[in-house]
Amino acid sequence: MYGKAMSIPDELMMRYFMLVTDMPIEEQEDMEKRLESGELHPRDAKMQLARTIVRLYHGEEARSKQKKNSNAYSNNARCLQTFLSML
């Protein structure tokens, strides 16, 4: 689910925040402004979207586990090997 959310096109990301998350509208508007100004990188916003979706549909524990796994993936070239070993 996390991977699917990360593949959402940037131009549709805010629509997903609006339709499938519990993020308050004020936070969504602030995020959109930060994205437009370049203060927030789309990848970082998309990671937040993906973590939120995982939390909403699979619970906080799954979100925490996924966040740990995604950080390992982002920061380590050996992450693919680690991820595959966890399957």
DSSP file (Angstrom, degrees, kcal/mol; ACC not computed):
  #  RESIDUE AA STRUCTURE BP1 BP2  ACC     N-H-->O    O-->H-N    N-H-->O    O-->H-N    TCO  KAPPA ALPHA  PHI   PSI    X-CA   Y-CA   Z-CA
    1    1 A M     >        0   0    0      0, 0.0     4,-2.3     0, 0.0     5,-0.2   0.000 360.0 360.0 360.0 -40.9    0.0    0.0    0.0
    2    2 A Y  H  >  +     0   0    0      1,-0.2     4,-2.1     2,-0.2     5,-0.2   0.935 360.0  48.7 -59.7 -47.1    2.9    2.3    0.8
    3    3 A G  H  > S+     0   0    0      1,-0.2     4,-0.9     2,-0.2    -1,-0.2   0.878 109.1  52.2 -62.3 -39.3    4.5    1.7   -2.5
    4    4 A K  H >4 S+     0   0    0      1,-0.2     3,-0.7     2,-0.2    -1,-0.2   0.915 109.5  49.6 -63.3 -42.6    1.2    2.3   -4.4
    5    5 A A  H >< S+     0   0    0     -4,-2.3     3,-1.4     1,-0.2    -2,-0.2   0.877 106.5  56.1 -64.6 -36.6    0.8    5.7   -2.6
    6    6 A M  H 3< S+     0   0    0     -4,-2.1    -1,-0.2     1,-0.3    -2,-0.2   0.718 102.1  57.8 -68.0 -19.0    4.3    6.7   -3.5
    7    7 A S  T << S+     0   0    0     -4,-0.9    -1,-0.3    -3,-0.7    -2,-0.2   0.435  76.4 118.7 -91.6   1.4    3.5    6.1   -7.2
    8    8 A I  S <  S-     0   0    0     -3,-1.4     5,-0.1    -4,-0.2    -3,-0.0  -0.480  77.2-104.9 -64.9 132.7    0.7    8.6   -7.2
    9    9 A P    >>  -     0   0    0      0, 0.0     3,-1.8     0, 0.0     4,-0.8  -0.301  24.9-120.8 -59.6 143.2    1.4   11.5   -9.6
   10   10 A D  G >4 S+     0   0    0      1,-0.3     3,-0.9     2,-0.2     4,-0.5   0.861 111.0  59.5 -53.3 -39.5    2.5   14.7   -7.9
   11   11 A E  G 34 S+     0   0    0      1,-0.2    -1,-0.3     2,-0.1     4,-0.2   0.678 109.6  43.0 -69.1 -15.6   -0.4   16.6   -9.5
   12   12 A L  G <> S+     0   0    0     -3,-1.8     4,-1.8     1,-0.1     3,-0.4   0.503  87.4  94.5-102.0  -6.9   -3.0   14.3   -7.8
   13   13 A M  H <X S+     0   0    0     -3,-0.9     4,-2.0    -4,-0.8     5,-0.1   0.884  83.0  49.1 -57.5 -45.8   -1.3   14.1   -4.4
   14   14 A M  H  > S+     0   0    0     -4,-0.5     4,-2.1     1,-0.2    -1,-0.2   0.842 107.5  56.4 -66.7 -31.4   -3.4   16.9   -2.7
   15   15 A R  H  > S+     0   0    0     -3,-0.4     4,-2.5     2,-0.2    -1,-0.2   0.906 106.8  50.0 -64.5 -40.1   -6.6   15.4   -4.0
   16   16 A Y  H  X S+     0   0    0     -4,-1.8     4,-2.8     2,-0.2     5,-0.3   0.904 107.6  53.4 -64.0 -41.3   -5.7   12.1   -2.3
   17   17 A F  H  X S+     0   0    0     -4,-2.0     4,-1.0     1,-0.2     6,-0.4   0.920 113.2  45.1 -56.9 -42.1   -5.0   14.0    0.9
   18   18 A M  H  < S+     0   0    0     -4,-2.1    -2,-0.2     1,-0.2    -1,-0.2   0.895 121.5  35.6 -69.3 -40.9   -8.4   15.5    0.7
   19   19 A L  H  < S+     0   0    0     -4,-2.5    -2,-0.2     1,-0.1    -3,-0.2   0.804 127.5  25.6 -88.9 -30.7  -10.3   12.3   -0.2
   20   20 A V  H  < S+     0   0    0     -4,-2.8     2,-0.3    -5,-0.2    -3,-0.2   0.352 105.7  70.0-123.4   8.3   -8.6    9.5    1.7
   21   21 A T     <  -     0   0    0     -4,-1.0    32,-0.0    -5,-0.3    28,-0.0  -0.775  68.1-132.0-121.8 170.6   -6.9   11.0    4.8
   22   22 A D        +     0   0    0     -2,-0.3    -4,-0.1    30,-0.0     3,-0.1   0.128  59.4 136.3-102.3  18.6   -8.1   12.5    8.1
   23   23 A M        -     0   0    0     -6,-0.4    -2,-0.1     1,-0.1     5,-0.1  -0.500  62.5-110.1 -68.5 129.4   -5.7   15.5    7.7
   24   24 A P    >>  -     0   0    0      0, 0.0     4,-2.0     0, 0.0     3,-0.5  -0.259  22.9-118.4 -58.9 147.4   -7.5   18.8    8.6
   25   25 A I  H 3> S+     0   0    0      1,-0.2     4,-2.6     2,-0.2     5,-0.2   0.829 113.4  58.9 -58.7 -34.2   -8.3   21.1    5.6
   26   26 A E  H 3> S+     0   0    0      1,-0.2     4,-2.2     2,-0.2    -1,-0.2   0.911 106.9  46.7 -63.5 -41.2   -6.1   23.8    7.2
   27   27 A E  H <> S+     0   0    0     -3,-0.5     4,-2.6     2,-0.2    -1,-0.2   0.876 111.0  52.7 -67.0 -37.4   -3.1   21.5    7.2
   28   28 A Q  H  X S+     0   0    0     -4,-2.0     4,-2.5     2,-0.2    -2,-0.2   0.925 109.8  48.0 -63.6 -43.7   -3.8   20.5    3.6
   29   29 A E  H  X S+     0   0    0     -4,-2.6     4,-2.1     2,-0.2    -2,-0.2   0.906 112.3  49.2 -64.0 -41.1   -3.9   24.1    2.5
   30   30 A D  H  X S+     0   0    0     -4,-2.2     4,-2.3     2,-0.2    -2,-0.2   0.916 111.3  49.8 -63.5 -43.1   -0.7   24.8    4.3
   31   31 A M  H  X S+     0   0    0     -4,-2.6     4,-2.4     1,-0.2    -2,-0.2   0.913 109.0  52.0 -62.1 -42.7    1.0   21.8    2.7
   32   32 A E  H  X S+     0   0    0     -4,-2.5     4,-2.4     1,-0.2    -1,-0.2   0.904 110.2  48.5 -62.2 -41.3   -0.2   22.8   -0.8
   33   33 A K  H  X S+     0   0    0     -4,-2.1     4,-2.2     2,-0.2     6,-0.2   0.910 111.5  49.7 -63.7 -42.3    1.3   26.3   -0.3
   34   34 A R  H  X>S+     0   0    0     -4,-2.3     6,-1.9     2,-0.2     5,-1.1   0.861 111.1  49.7 -66.6 -35.4    4.6   24.9    0.9
   35   35 A L  H ><5S+     0   0    0     -4,-2.4     3,-0.6     4,-0.2    -2,-0.2   0.931 111.4  48.4 -66.0 -45.4    4.6   22.5   -2.1
   36   36 A E  H 3<5S+     0   0    0     -4,-2.4    -2,-0.2     1,-0.2    -1,-0.2   0.856 112.5  48.2 -64.2 -35.7    3.9   25.4   -4.5
   37   37 A S  H 3<5S-     0   0    0     -4,-2.2    -1,-0.2    -5,-0.2    -2,-0.2   0.628 112.1-118.6 -80.4 -12.7    6.6   27.6   -3.0
   38   38 A G  T <<5S+     0   0    0     -4,-0.8    -3,-0.2    -3,-0.6    -4,-0.1   0.446  83.8 118.2  87.7   0.4    9.2   24.8   -3.1
   39   39 A E  S   <S+     0   0    0     -5,-1.1     2,-0.5    -6,-0.2    -4,-0.2   0.821  75.8  45.6 -66.8 -31.0    9.6   24.8    0.7
   40   40 A L  S    S-     0   0    0     -6,-1.9    -2,-0.2    -9,-0.1    -1,-0.1  -0.962  85.7-133.0-117.6 127.4    8.3   21.2    0.8
   41   41 A H    >>  -     0   0    0     -2,-0.5     4,-1.8     1,-0.1     3,-0.7  -0.593  18.0-127.8 -76.9 136.6    9.6   18.6   -1.6
   42   42 A P  H 3> S+     0   0    0      0, 0.0     4,-2.7     0, 0.0     5,-0.2   0.838 108.6  59.6 -53.9 -34.9    6.8   16.5   -3.2
   43   43 A R  H 3> S+     0   0    0      1,-0.2     4,-2.2     2,-0.2     5,-0.1   0.907 104.8  48.7 -60.4 -41.6    8.6   13.3   -2.2
   44   44 A D  H <> S+     0   0    0     -3,-0.7     4,-1.8     2,-0.2    -1,-0.2   0.899 112.6  47.2 -67.3 -40.1    8.3   14.3    1.5
   45   45 A A  H  X S+     0   0    0     -4,-1.8     4,-2.3     2,-0.2    -1,-0.2   0.900 111.6  51.6 -65.7 -39.9    4.6   15.1    1.2
   46   46 A K  H  X S+     0   0    0     -4,-2.7     4,-2.8     1,-0.2    -2,-0.2   0.869 106.4  53.8 -66.3 -36.2    4.0   11.8   -0.6
   47   47 A M  H  X S+     0   0    0     -4,-2.2     4,-2.5     2,-0.2    -1,-0.2   0.901 109.0  49.3 -63.6 -39.4    5.8    9.9    2.1
   48   48 A Q  H  X S+     0   0    0     -4,-1.8     4,-2.3     2,-0.2    -2,-0.2   0.912 111.2  49.9 -64.7 -41.7    3.5   11.6    4.6
   49   49 A L  H  X S+     0   0    0     -4,-2.3     4,-2.5     2,-0.2    -2,-0.2   0.935 111.6  48.1 -60.3 -47.1    0.5   10.6    2.5
   50   50 A A  H  X S+     0   0    0     -4,-2.8     4,-2.4     1,-0.2    -2,-0.2   0.914 112.4  48.0 -62.6 -44.0    1.7    7.0    2.2
   51   51 A R  H  X S+     0   0    0     -4,-2.5     4,-2.5     1,-0.2    -1,-0.2   0.891 111.8  51.0 -64.1 -38.5    2.3    6.7    6.0
   52   52 A T  H  X S+     0   0    0     -4,-2.3     4,-2.7     2,-0.2    -2,-0.2   0.922 110.1  48.5 -65.0 -44.1   -1.2    8.2    6.7
   53   53 A I  H  X S+     0   0    0     -4,-2.5     4,-2.2     2,-0.2     5,-0.3   0.927 111.8  49.2 -62.7 -44.6   -2.9    5.8    4.3
   54   54 A V  H  X S+     0   0    0     -4,-2.4     4,-2.6     1,-0.2     5,-0.4   0.928 112.8  48.6 -60.1 -44.3   -1.1    2.8    5.9
   55   55 A R  H  X S+     0   0    0     -4,-2.5     4,-1.8     3,-0.2    -2,-0.2   0.924 112.1  48.3 -61.7 -45.1   -2.0    4.1    9.4
   56   56 A L  H  < S+     0   0    0     -4,-2.7    -1,-0.2     1,-0.2    -2,-0.2   0.884 123.3  30.7 -65.0 -39.1   -5.7    4.6    8.5
   57   57 A Y  H  < S+     0   0    0     -4,-2.2    -1,-0.2    -5,-0.2    -2,-0.2   0.698 135.3  23.4 -96.4 -20.4   -6.2    1.2    6.8
   58   58 A H  H  < S-     0   0    0     -4,-2.6     4,-0.4    -5,-0.3    -3,-0.2   0.452 107.0-109.3-127.3  -2.8   -3.7   -1.0    8.8
   59   59 A G     X  -     0   0    0     -4,-1.8     4,-1.8    -5,-0.4    -1,-0.2  -0.088  36.9 -69.9  96.5 165.6   -3.2    0.7   12.1
   60   60 A E  H  > S+     0   0    0      1,-0.2     4,-2.7     2,-0.2     5,-0.2   0.850 126.3  57.5 -64.1 -37.4   -0.5    2.6   13.9
   61   61 A E  H  > S+     0   0    0      1,-0.2     4,-2.3     2,-0.2    -1,-0.2   0.922 108.1  46.5 -62.1 -43.8    1.7   -0.4   14.4
   62   62 A A  H  > S+     0   0    0     -4,-0.4     4,-2.7     2,-0.2    -1,-0.2   0.886 111.9  52.1 -65.6 -37.8    1.8   -1.1   10.7
   63   63 A R  H  X S+     0   0    0     -4,-1.8     4,-2.9     2,-0.2    -2,-0.2   0.923 109.9  48.3 -64.2 -44.0    2.6    2.5   10.0
   64   64 A S  H  X S+     0   0    0     -4,-2.7     4,-2.2     2,-0.2    -2,-0.2   0.913 113.2  47.7 -62.0 -42.7    5.4    2.5   12.4
   65   65 A K  H  X S+     0   0    0     -4,-2.3     4,-2.3    -5,-0.2    -2,-0.2   0.911 113.5  47.7 -64.2 -42.9    6.8   -0.7   10.9
   66   66 A Q  H  X S+     0   0    0     -4,-2.7     4,-3.1     2,-0.2     5,-0.2   0.894 109.6  52.9 -66.7 -39.5    6.4    0.8    7.4
   67   67 A K  H  X S+     0   0    0     -4,-2.9     4,-2.4     2,-0.2     5,-0.2   0.925 110.0  48.5 -61.4 -43.5    8.1    4.0    8.4
   68   68 A K  H  X S+     0   0    0     -4,-2.2     4,-1.9     1,-0.2    -1,-0.2   0.927 114.3  46.2 -60.6 -44.8   11.1    2.1    9.7
   69   69 A N  H  X S+     0   0    0     -4,-2.3     4,-2.1     1,-0.2    -2,-0.2   0.895 112.2  49.8 -66.5 -40.0   11.2    0.0    6.6
   70   70 A S  H  X S+     0   0    0     -4,-3.1     4,-2.4     2,-0.2    -1,-0.2   0.865 108.9  52.4 -69.8 -34.9   10.9    3.1    4.3
   71   71 A N  H  X S+     0   0    0     -4,-2.4     4,-2.2    -5,-0.2    -1,-0.2   0.915 109.9  48.7 -64.6 -42.0   13.7    4.9    6.1
   72   72 A A  H  X S+     0   0    0     -4,-1.9     4,-1.2    -5,-0.2     7,-0.3   0.904 111.9  50.2 -62.2 -40.4   16.0    2.0    5.7
   73   73 A Y  H  < S+     0   0    0     -4,-2.1     3,-0.2     1,-0.2     6,-0.2   0.905 113.5  44.9 -63.9 -42.6   15.0    1.9    2.0
   74   74 A S  H  < S+     0   0    0     -4,-2.4    -1,-0.2     1,-0.2    -2,-0.2   0.838 120.3  38.2 -71.3 -33.7   15.8    5.6    1.6
   75   75 A N  H  < S+     0   0    0     -4,-2.2     2,-0.4    -5,-0.2    -1,-0.2   0.505 110.1  55.9-100.0  -5.1   19.0    5.7    3.5
   76   76 A N    ><  -     0   0    0     -4,-1.2     3,-1.8    -3,-0.2     4,-0.2  -0.978  57.3-151.8-141.3 126.7   20.7    2.4    2.6
   77   77 A A  T 3  S+     0   0    0     -2,-0.4     3,-0.5     1,-0.3     4,-0.2   0.737 101.9  57.8 -65.8 -21.6   21.7    0.9   -0.7
   78   78 A R  T 3> S+     0   0    0      1,-0.2     4,-1.8     2,-0.1     3,-0.4   0.360  75.8 102.5 -87.8   6.3   21.4   -2.6    0.8
   79   79 A C  H <> S+     0   0    0     -3,-1.8     4,-3.4    -7,-0.3     5,-0.2   0.850  72.2  59.3 -62.2 -35.4   17.7   -1.9    1.8
   80   80 A L  H  > S+     0   0    0     -3,-0.5     4,-2.5    -4,-0.2    -1,-0.2   0.923 106.6  48.1 -59.4 -42.8   16.3   -4.0   -1.1
   81   81 A Q  H  > S+     0   0    0     -3,-0.4     4,-1.7    -4,-0.2    -1,-0.2   0.906 113.5  47.7 -62.3 -42.3   18.1   -7.0    0.2
   82   82 A T  H  X S+     0   0    0     -4,-1.8     4,-1.0     2,-0.2    -2,-0.2   0.926 111.8  49.9 -64.1 -45.9   16.8   -6.3    3.8
   83   83 A F  H >X S+     0   0    0     -4,-3.4     3,-0.8     1,-0.2     4,-0.6   0.918 110.1  49.8 -60.4 -45.1   13.3   -5.8    2.6
   84   84 A L  H >< S+     0   0    0     -4,-2.5     3,-0.9     1,-0.3    -1,-0.2   0.851 106.8  55.5 -64.5 -34.1   13.3   -9.0    0.6
   85   85 A S  H 3< S+     0   0    0     -4,-1.7    -1,-0.3     1,-0.2    -2,-0.2   0.737 102.3  58.0 -71.0 -20.5   14.6  -11.0    3.6
   86   86 A M  H <<        0   0    0     -4,-1.0    -1,-0.2    -3,-0.8    -2,-0.2   0.615 360.0 360.0 -82.7 -13.0   11.6   -9.7    5.7
   87   87 A L    <<        0   0    0     -3,-0.9    -1,-0.2    -4,-0.6    -2,-0.1   0.481 360.0 360.0 -75.6 360.0    9.1  -11.2    3.2
